Amino acid sequence: MMKRTISLKAIILLLLTVTCYLPSFSQTEKKQDVILKLSGEELKGNVVEITDDAIKFTYTGEKLVYTLKKSDIQKITFASGRVEVVNTPAAAAPAATAAPAPVSAEERRNKVAILPFSFVKDGQPAAQEVSDGVQNEFYAFLSKHAGVYTIVSPRGTNVKLNKAGITRATMMNYTMAEIADILGVEFIVDGMITQNRTTQTSYGSTTYSDKSKKDDGDRKNSGYSSSNSTSVQNYETTMDLKIYNNKSDVIYNQNRKAFWNTADAYKNTMEYLIKRCPLYTK
């Protein structure tokens, strides 16, 4: 009976000893430094020393000291819980925009895209808003007389050009056949307006008022006069218009000087050229 009681006490003491030892062991296991490399690899152990360009490190349970390049390390999480960021990982490059699916010849048949116009004023390119405005004016007029042709909206054209990275500045790097493939059309309208200031026309007017009356045989004058003058800037405007098919062939090529000398004289010239192009239907 005595032996059995001693054995039970020994077992209870052993269990208490193991229970106390396990948490201590677990805490010991957690107290280690963790190095995260830029490649995503984690190294667990002890950071021995940090220099300007290297980190000296030992693996858990080993004594051999390794030297790691700082340029390969993203961060160190020390056993104390402190985190030291060594290098910030480079941002991931944006995913490339998927190339548009090719459009069949039947789908692009009789479709027309109008490119943003070049507008050069006094030798300098005008603002993009001016170029887009002419593009919209051309679309508004031609779409009313398109007949069998489908005129793509300027916004639809410009969105596809922007997605492909094509601007007026880079357009010369592409053939019209390549641009037609990107836009999914059979015909492309490309135009340029050149406008230069010339003379100024002055207009003047004079107003005279004569208020006369007699007083005891004497005539008294109380008249006055006024003059006004205004100046209007004149311009010389030329429009160049080309239409291409999806093989880069020029099917229409006209250049015309505006008859009027006003700033908006290009509008009448535009209508004149549109009415004579092969896409126009009465």
Legacy VTK file of the C-alpha trace (Angstrom):
# vtk DataFile Version 3.0
C-alpha trace
ASCII
DATASET POLYDATA
POINTS 282 float
0.000 0.000 0.000
2.893 2.343 0.835
4.678 1.625 -2.470
1.509 2.347 -4.459
1.036 5.746 -2.672
4.633 6.769 -3.426
4.281 5.867 -7.096
1.124 7.996 -7.440
2.874 10.974 -5.860
5.833 10.527 -8.196
3.549 10.515 -11.220
1.770 13.707 -10.089
5.124 15.427 -9.486
6.364 14.389 -12.919
3.251 15.760 -14.627
3.593 19.072 -12.781
7.246 19.306 -13.811
6.443 18.634 -17.486
3.551 21.112 -17.449
5.800 23.849 -16.096
8.579 23.018 -18.546
6.462 23.097 -21.719
5.441 26.813 -21.512
9.024 27.688 -20.741
10.180 25.694 -23.763
7.511 27.261 -25.943
8.559 30.778 -24.921
12.165 29.930 -25.622
11.200 28.770 -29.113
9.403 32.037 -29.899
12.268 34.252 -28.817
14.197 34.410 -32.079
14.829 36.997 -34.772
13.160 36.619 -38.158
14.746 38.032 -41.313
12.473 38.466 -44.337
14.332 38.683 -47.643
13.050 40.601 -50.689
12.640 37.243 -52.396
10.075 36.251 -49.740
12.365 33.755 -47.933
12.303 33.828 -44.116
15.399 33.141 -41.981
14.948 32.374 -38.256
17.732 32.670 -35.724
19.721 35.437 -34.098
20.931 38.735 -35.575
24.468 39.152 -34.268
25.498 42.446 -35.849
24.246 45.041 -38.334
26.716 47.100 -40.367
26.218 49.691 -43.089
25.890 47.113 -45.854
25.543 43.707 -44.159
23.781 41.734 -41.446
25.556 39.006 -39.467
23.236 36.176 -38.548
23.210 32.722 -36.963
20.533 30.096 -37.475
18.652 28.732 -34.468
20.708 26.018 -32.746
23.874 26.849 -34.729
27.003 28.862 -33.980
28.223 29.566 -37.536
27.847 33.274 -38.406
26.519 34.135 -41.873
26.908 37.527 -43.554
23.853 38.682 -45.509
23.746 41.648 -47.888
21.447 44.407 -46.697
20.337 44.964 -50.278
18.669 41.514 -50.195
16.757 42.107 -46.953
13.261 43.573 -46.673
12.853 43.695 -42.885
13.937 42.183 -39.548
11.452 41.214 -36.841
13.435 40.987 -33.621
12.573 38.646 -30.754
11.489 41.671 -28.745
8.778 42.373 -31.297
10.473 45.420 -32.823
10.423 45.554 -36.622
13.159 47.240 -38.630
12.498 47.854 -42.314
15.707 47.607 -44.325
14.387 47.898 -47.900
10.939 48.666 -49.301
9.993 46.186 -52.029
9.532 47.723 -55.487
5.934 48.299 -56.528
4.617 45.746 -58.938
4.505 46.966 -62.538
0.970 47.624 -63.774
-0.464 44.847 -65.828
-0.197 45.487 -69.546
-3.447 46.366 -71.236
-4.634 43.461 -73.281
-4.452 44.065 -77.004
-7.868 44.579 -78.555
-9.313 41.562 -80.306
-8.883 41.763 -84.085
-11.927 42.993 -85.978
-13.003 41.060 -89.036
-13.212 42.686 -92.457
-16.992 42.356 -92.371
-17.270 44.078 -88.966
-15.163 47.052 -90.070
-16.841 47.396 -93.443
-17.954 51.002 -94.155
-16.876 52.172 -90.686
-15.184 55.580 -90.601
-13.005 57.075 -87.831
-12.112 60.769 -87.658
-8.742 61.440 -86.050
-8.205 64.521 -83.849
-7.319 67.369 -86.213
-3.956 69.096 -86.189
-4.510 72.810 -85.653
-1.481 75.048 -86.093
-1.985 78.731 -85.282
0.798 81.226 -86.012
3.269 78.366 -86.223
2.333 76.845 -82.849
0.097 73.827 -82.134
-3.216 74.919 -80.673
-4.552 73.474 -77.422
-5.906 69.910 -77.455
-9.405 71.271 -76.825
-9.248 73.150 -80.149
-8.169 70.010 -81.993
-10.932 67.964 -80.371
-13.458 70.693 -81.138
-12.737 70.547 -84.884
-12.940 66.752 -84.738
-16.409 67.005 -83.202
-17.537 69.592 -85.761
-16.412 67.362 -88.607
-18.258 64.407 -87.072
-21.467 66.435 -86.570
-21.588 67.468 -90.225
-20.470 64.201 -91.854
-22.708 61.964 -89.708
-25.767 63.779 -91.123
-24.746 62.809 -94.651
-23.119 59.407 -94.053
-25.436 57.253 -96.161
-24.225 53.641 -95.944
-21.236 54.602 -93.801
-21.066 54.374 -90.008
-19.149 57.287 -88.510
-17.521 56.330 -85.200
-18.012 58.926 -82.470
-14.912 61.011 -81.637
-14.976 59.739 -78.048
-14.997 56.118 -79.204
-12.040 56.846 -81.490
-10.060 58.772 -78.890
-10.523 56.157 -76.160
-9.032 53.460 -78.402
-6.159 55.738 -79.401
-5.392 56.561 -75.767
-5.438 52.901 -74.746
-2.965 52.160 -77.534
-0.757 55.093 -76.469
-1.241 56.960 -79.754
-1.240 60.776 -79.718
-0.798 63.412 -82.422
2.886 63.524 -81.436
3.401 59.763 -81.840
1.002 59.148 -84.730
3.802 59.309 -87.293
5.194 56.079 -85.796
2.184 54.160 -87.148
0.886 53.473 -90.620
-2.739 54.260 -91.330
-3.293 50.529 -91.828
-2.073 49.895 -88.253
-4.283 52.653 -86.866
-7.264 51.292 -88.811
-6.644 47.870 -87.210
-6.531 49.428 -83.734
-9.736 51.393 -84.345
-11.502 48.550 -86.157
-12.532 50.681 -89.153
-12.252 50.628 -92.932
-11.624 54.355 -93.473
-9.733 57.060 -91.575
-10.176 60.823 -91.901
-7.058 62.862 -91.132
-6.990 66.654 -91.317
-4.859 69.668 -90.538
-5.759 73.349 -90.254
-3.118 76.051 -90.563
-4.077 79.562 -89.499
-1.921 82.702 -89.468
-2.692 86.266 -88.501
-2.411 88.780 -91.332
-3.671 92.361 -91.318
-6.111 94.207 -89.103
-9.176 95.973 -90.434
-10.248 99.159 -88.646
-13.802 100.434 -88.602
-14.736 103.956 -87.451
-17.876 106.046 -87.096
-18.600 109.670 -86.183
-21.796 111.022 -84.636
-22.740 114.725 -84.707
-25.637 116.438 -82.983
-26.667 120.099 -83.691
-28.974 121.662 -81.115
-29.658 125.235 -82.326
-32.104 127.860 -81.091
-32.837 131.568 -81.546
-32.872 133.952 -78.623
-33.688 137.656 -79.308
-32.448 137.451 -82.814
-29.208 135.648 -81.921
-28.655 132.084 -82.990
-26.945 129.935 -80.401
-25.340 126.557 -81.193
-25.024 123.798 -78.616
-23.909 120.840 -80.786
-21.464 117.958 -80.068
-19.743 115.149 -81.983
-18.276 111.731 -81.051
-16.274 109.095 -82.899
-15.685 105.340 -82.366
-13.204 102.972 -83.945
-12.667 99.196 -83.689
-10.067 96.857 -85.137
-10.688 93.290 -86.293
-7.894 90.754 -86.712
-7.760 89.005 -90.080
-6.524 85.475 -90.660
-5.355 83.325 -93.529
-6.661 79.786 -93.061
-5.842 76.630 -95.008
-7.290 73.169 -94.522
-5.664 69.936 -95.652
-7.905 66.850 -95.697
-7.008 63.239 -96.441
-9.024 60.021 -96.284
-7.275 56.635 -96.099
-8.525 53.090 -96.454
-7.361 50.269 -94.172
-4.475 49.508 -96.546
-2.966 52.995 -96.089
-4.073 54.047 -99.577
-5.106 57.703 -99.944
-8.571 57.784 -101.520
-9.140 61.536 -101.094
-6.603 64.344 -100.815
-7.599 67.999 -100.965
-6.077 71.272 -99.786
-8.121 74.470 -99.774
-7.575 78.044 -98.644
-10.498 79.648 -96.813
-12.355 82.354 -98.741
-13.117 84.406 -95.627
-10.514 85.929 -93.336
-12.264 85.377 -89.990
-11.043 83.111 -87.189
-13.805 80.550 -87.834
-13.460 80.542 -91.624
-12.260 76.928 -91.445
-15.864 75.814 -90.845
-17.042 76.829 -94.313
-13.909 75.323 -95.829
-14.544 72.087 -93.942
-18.089 71.818 -95.291
-16.844 72.529 -98.800
-14.314 69.671 -98.638
-16.716 67.226 -96.949
-19.348 67.723 -99.651
-16.798 66.701 -102.277
-15.331 63.683 -100.504
-16.364 60.078 -101.385
-17.963 59.527 -97.947
-20.546 62.290 -98.405
-24.137 61.457 -99.335
-26.705 64.158 -100.128
LINES 1 283
282 0 1 2 3 4 5 6 7 8 9 10 11 12 13 14 15 16 17 18 19 20 21 22 23 24 25 26 27 28 29 30 31 32 33 34 35 36 37 38 39 40 41 42 43 44 45 46 47 48 49 50 51 52 53 54 55 56 57 58 59 60 61 62 63 64 65 66 67 68 69 70 71 72 73 74 75 76 77 78 79 80 81 82 83 84 85 86 87 88 89 90 91 92 93 94 95 96 97 98 99 100 101 102 103 104 105 106 107 108 109 110 111 112 113 114 115 116 117 118 119 120 121 122 123 124 125 126 127 128 129 130 131 132 133 134 135 136 137 138 139 140 141 142 143 144 145 146 147 148 149 150 151 152 153 154 155 156 157 158 159 160 161 162 163 164 165 166 167 168 169 170 171 172 173 174 175 176 177 178 179 180 181 182 183 184 185 186 187 188 189 190 191 192 193 194 195 196 197 198 199 200 201 202 203 204 205 206 207 208 209 210 211 212 213 214 215 216 217 218 219 220 221 222 223 224 225 226 227 228 229 230 231 232 233 234 235 236 237 238 239 240 241 242 243 244 245 246 247 248 249 250 251 252 253 254 255 256 257 258 259 260 261 262 263 264 265 266 267 268 269 270 271 272 273 274 275 276 277 278 279 280 281
